[in-house]
Amino acid sequence: MLMSWQPLDSIALTQDHLRMAFGVFMHKDGSVYDDIPEVHYQFPKIYLSRAKQMVGDWIVYREPVKLPQSKGFFAVAKVERIIPDPDRADHFRALIESGSYLPFEPTVPHKVDGQPVERDLANAQAAVRPLSSTDFARIIALGLPEEMTLPRVGDAEPLDRVREEQTPFEIERPLVQSLTNRPFRDRAFRRAVLHAYDGRCAVTGWRLVNGGGRLEAEAAHIRPVEHGGPDSIRNGLALSGTAHWMFDRGLIGVADNHEIVIHRKVNDRSGVQDIINPTGKLITPSRDADHPHPQFLEWHRNFHAFAV
């Protein structure tokens, strides 16, 4: 299961921390750092003074520019506190506030219309760096459009842009309120998961579209929000209505190798087997980084008492 640590010496938010200090955390899958973006971010001591300024505030995750097929800015999260890393000397972990992580859809490229999205750069190469209010607002507007409903199949994706004439204060308050709003987060999670799975049910393989062009598949949390699960693509599955119902009730589960397993309590095993796609395994997103995280799958199996 995903762990949280109770630090002996944590760096907490103080009363005189009154203004927002947005930031950027650079992240690359498969790097030498022990990152779980939904849970914690590991960094060396040289970035500690910068990271301290972000405690209690929001950061955006960004993939390096030089990474092949870099997706740019891909998520927003809130830093709860910073602790000494329990496993690596002279390193620290920024712990992410539970329930704050939210993926962008669309992900935000490094440049739009030839202009950098992050413009007020102090050090473009630093793995941990401050982010201006205007840049933060621009990234959020692009990654979490105000119109959070899914477009109809074949419709172009709009790229909403922040109003540049707004002051930082006018930008910060409504944005932060949106990021903590449950209906807004539900719509953003659904949008991100269904795009990752191309609207196809991971269990049945169906990609059904109704007469109005809307996808039938739903976005399901593997580990529910009420049980500490994040609004992360890696904690999500695109599922048809019946598959979603069965998964939430523990009638079906998923092994670490993505094999779909049927619970022993199911009374109609052949009927359930009939709707599982012929491979017997989840149909997963094209990007490995978007595949279900084994720790969330393990939580679901343990919670519903699967014998795998």
C-alpha positions in Angstrom: 0.0 0.0 0.0 1.1 3.6 -0.5 2.9 4.8 2.6 2.9 8.1 4.4 5.6 9.0 6.9 5.3 10.7 10.3 8.5 12.8 10.4 10.6 13.4 13.5 11.5 16.8 12.1 9.1 18.2 9.6 9.0 21.6 8.0 5.5 23.0 8.6 3.4 26.0 7.5 3.9 29.0 9.8 1.5 31.8 10.6 3.6 34.4 8.7 3.4 32.3 5.5 0.7 34.6 4.1 1.3 34.8 0.4 1.0 32.1 -2.2 4.3 30.6 -3.5 3.6 28.5 -6.5 6.4 26.3 -7.8 7.5 23.7 -10.4 8.7 20.2 -9.7 10.6 18.5 -12.6 9.8 14.8 -12.9 10.8 12.0 -15.2 9.5 8.5 -15.0 12.4 6.0 -14.4 14.8 8.6 -13.0 17.2 8.0 -10.1 14.8 9.8 -7.8 12.2 7.9 -5.8 9.1 9.9 -6.8 5.5 9.0 -6.6 4.0 12.3 -7.9 0.6 11.6 -6.3 2.3 11.0 -2.9 5.8 12.5 -2.6 8.6 14.2 -4.5 12.3 13.4 -3.7 14.9 16.1 -4.1 18.6 16.9 -3.0 19.5 19.3 -0.3 20.5 22.1 -2.7 16.8 22.7 -3.4 15.6 22.7 0.2 15.4 26.5 0.7 13.3 26.8 -2.5 11.0 23.9 -1.6 10.4 25.4 1.9 8.7 28.4 0.3 6.2 26.1 -1.4 4.9 24.3 1.8 1.2 24.9 2.0 1.0 26.0 -1.6 0.5 24.5 -5.1 3.1 23.2 -7.5 2.9 22.0 -11.1 4.7 18.9 -12.4 6.7 19.2 -15.6 8.6 16.7 -17.7 12.1 17.9 -19.0 12.1 19.6 -22.4 14.8 17.3 -23.7 12.8 14.1 -22.9 11.6 12.4 -26.1 7.9 13.0 -26.6 7.8 15.2 -23.4 4.3 15.9 -22.3 5.3 19.2 -20.7 3.3 20.2 -17.6 1.1 17.2 -16.6 -0.4 17.7 -13.1 -0.9 20.1 -10.2 -0.6 19.2 -6.5 -0.3 20.9 -3.1 2.7 20.5 -0.9 1.7 19.6 2.7 5.2 19.4 4.3 8.8 18.5 3.8 10.6 15.8 5.7 14.2 14.4 5.6 14.3 11.4 3.2 14.1 8.2 5.2 16.1 6.2 2.6 18.7 8.6 1.1 21.2 10.9 2.9 21.1 14.7 2.1 17.8 14.3 0.4 14.3 15.4 1.3 10.7 14.6 0.4 8.0 17.0 -0.3 4.8 15.2 0.8 1.8 15.9 -1.3 -1.4 16.8 0.5 -3.9 13.8 0.2 -6.5 14.5 -2.4 -4.8 17.5 -4.0 -3.1 15.8 -7.0 -4.9 16.4 -10.3 -3.8 15.5 -13.8 -4.0 17.9 -16.7 -6.0 17.1 -19.8 -4.8 18.2 -22.2 -1.3 18.2 -20.9 0.4 21.6 -21.4 3.2 21.8 -23.9 6.4 23.8 -23.1 5.4 26.3 -25.8 2.1 27.5 -27.2 2.0 29.5 -30.4 5.8 29.7 -30.3 5.8 31.3 -26.8 7.0 29.6 -23.6 4.1 28.8 -21.3 6.4 29.4 -18.3 7.7 32.9 -19.0 8.9 34.4 -15.7 11.9 32.1 -15.5 14.5 32.4 -12.8 16.2 29.2 -13.8 14.6 27.1 -16.5 16.8 24.1 -15.8 16.3 23.8 -12.0 14.3 20.8 -10.8 12.6 22.8 -8.1 11.9 26.4 -8.8 9.3 29.2 -8.0 6.5 29.9 -10.4 4.8 33.3 -10.8 1.1 33.7 -10.2 0.6 34.6 -13.9 2.5 31.6 -15.2 0.6 29.3 -12.7 -2.7 30.7 -13.9 -1.8 30.2 -17.6 -0.8 26.6 -17.0 -3.9 25.8 -15.1 -6.2 27.4 -17.7 -4.5 25.3 -20.4 -4.4 22.0 -18.5 -7.8 22.3 -16.8 -10.1 24.2 -19.1 -13.2 25.8 -17.6 -15.4 23.6 -19.9 -14.6 20.3 -18.2 -17.2 18.2 -20.0 -15.7 15.8 -22.6 -16.0 16.9 -26.2 -18.0 14.8 -28.6 -16.1 12.3 -30.6 -14.4 14.1 -33.5 -14.7 17.6 -31.9 -11.5 19.7 -31.7 -10.1 20.3 -28.2 -10.4 24.0 -27.2 -7.3 25.6 -25.5 -8.7 28.1 -23.0 -6.3 30.9 -22.1 -6.0 32.9 -19.0 -6.8 36.6 -19.3 -3.4 38.3 -19.2 -4.8 41.5 -17.8 -5.9 40.0 -14.5 -3.8 40.8 -11.4 -2.1 38.0 -9.5 -4.7 38.3 -6.6 -7.6 38.1 -9.1 -6.0 35.0 -10.6 -5.1 33.1 -7.4 -8.3 33.0 -5.5 -10.7 31.5 -8.0 -8.1 29.1 -9.3 -7.3 27.6 -5.9 -11.0 27.4 -5.1 -11.5 25.4 -8.3 -8.7 23.0 -7.5 -10.3 22.0 -4.2 -13.9 21.8 -5.6 -15.1 18.2 -5.7 -17.4 18.4 -8.8 -14.6 20.2 -10.7 -12.1 17.5 -9.7 -14.5 14.7 -10.7 -14.9 16.2 -14.2 -11.1 16.7 -14.6 -10.4 13.1 -13.4 -13.0 11.7 -15.9 -11.6 13.8 -18.7 -8.0 12.7 -18.1 -8.8 9.0 -17.6 -11.1 8.7 -20.7 -8.5 10.5 -22.8 -5.7 8.1 -21.6 -7.9 5.1 -22.5 -9.2 6.6 -25.7 -12.7 6.1 -24.3 -12.4 2.3 -24.4 -13.5 0.2 -21.5 -10.4 -1.5 -20.0 -12.3 -4.7 -19.2 -14.7 -5.3 -22.1 -12.7 -3.5 -24.8 -15.9 -1.7 -25.9 -15.7 1.9 -27.2 -19.4 2.7 -27.4 -20.6 6.1 -28.5 -24.2 7.3 -28.1 -26.3 9.1 -30.7 -25.0 12.5 -29.4 -21.4 11.5 -29.8 -20.8 10.9 -26.1 -18.6 8.1 -24.9 -20.4 5.4 -22.8 -17.3 4.6 -20.7 -17.0 6.0 -17.2 -13.9 6.9 -15.1 -13.5 4.6 -12.1 -11.1 5.1 -9.1 -9.2 2.0 -8.3 -8.7 3.2 -4.7 -11.7 5.4 -4.0 -11.2 9.0 -2.9 -13.0 8.2 0.4 -10.3 5.7 1.1 -7.4 8.0 0.4 -7.1 7.4 -3.4 -5.9 10.2 -5.5 -7.5 11.7 -8.7 -4.7 10.2 -10.7 -4.7 8.5 -14.1 -2.7 5.7 -12.5 -5.5 5.3 -9.9 -8.1 5.2 -12.6 -9.7 2.9 -15.1 -12.1 3.6 -18.0 -15.0 1.2 -17.5 -18.4 0.5 -19.1 -21.3 0.9 -16.7 -21.6 -2.8 -15.8 -17.9 -3.3 -15.5 -17.7 -0.2 -13.3 -20.5 -1.6 -11.1 -18.7 -4.9 -10.7 -15.3 -3.4 -10.1 -16.6 -1.1 -7.3 -18.3 -4.0 -5.6 -15.3 -6.2 -5.8 -16.8 -8.8 -8.2 -13.8 -8.3 -10.5 -10.2 -7.2 -9.7 -6.9 -6.9 -11.5 -3.6 -8.7 -10.8 -0.3 -6.9 -11.1 0.2 -8.4 -14.5 -3.1 -6.8 -15.5 -5.0 -10.1 -15.7 -8.6 -9.6 -14.9 -9.7 -11.8 -12.0 -13.2 -12.9 -10.9 -14.0 -13.0 -7.2 -15.0 -16.3 -5.7 -18.3 -14.8 -4.5 -19.6 -14.2 -8.1 -22.7 -16.4 -8.7 -22.5 -16.2 -12.5 -18.9 -16.7 -13.5 -19.6 -17.6 -17.1 -21.7 -14.5 -17.6 -18.9 -12.3 -16.2 -16.3 -14.1 -18.3 -18.3 -13.4 -21.4 -18.0 -9.6 -21.1 -14.2 -9.7 -20.4 -12.2 -9.0 -23.6 -10.6 -12.0 -25.3 -7.1 -11.3 -23.9 -8.3 -11.7 -20.3 -6.2 -8.7 -19.4 -6.8 -5.0 -19.0 -6.7 -2.9 -22.2 -4.3 -0.2 -21.0 -3.2 3.3 -22.2 -0.5 3.6 -24.8 1.8 5.4 -22.4 3.4 3.1 -19.8 3.4 6.0 -17.3 -0.5 6.0 -17.4 -0.9 2.3 -16.6 -2.6 1.4 -13.3 -0.1 1.6 -10.4 0.5 -1.8 -8.8 0.0 -0.4 -5.3 -3.5 0.8 -6.1 -4.4 -2.5 -7.7 -3.1 -4.3 -4.6 -5.2 -2.1 -2.4 -8.3 -3.0 -4.3 -7.6 -6.7 -4.1 -6.8 -6.6 -0.4 -9.9 -4.4 0.4 -12.2 -6.9 -1.5 -10.4 -10.0 -0.2 -9.3 -11.4 -3.5 -7.1 -14.6 -3.5 -4.6 -13.8 -6.2 
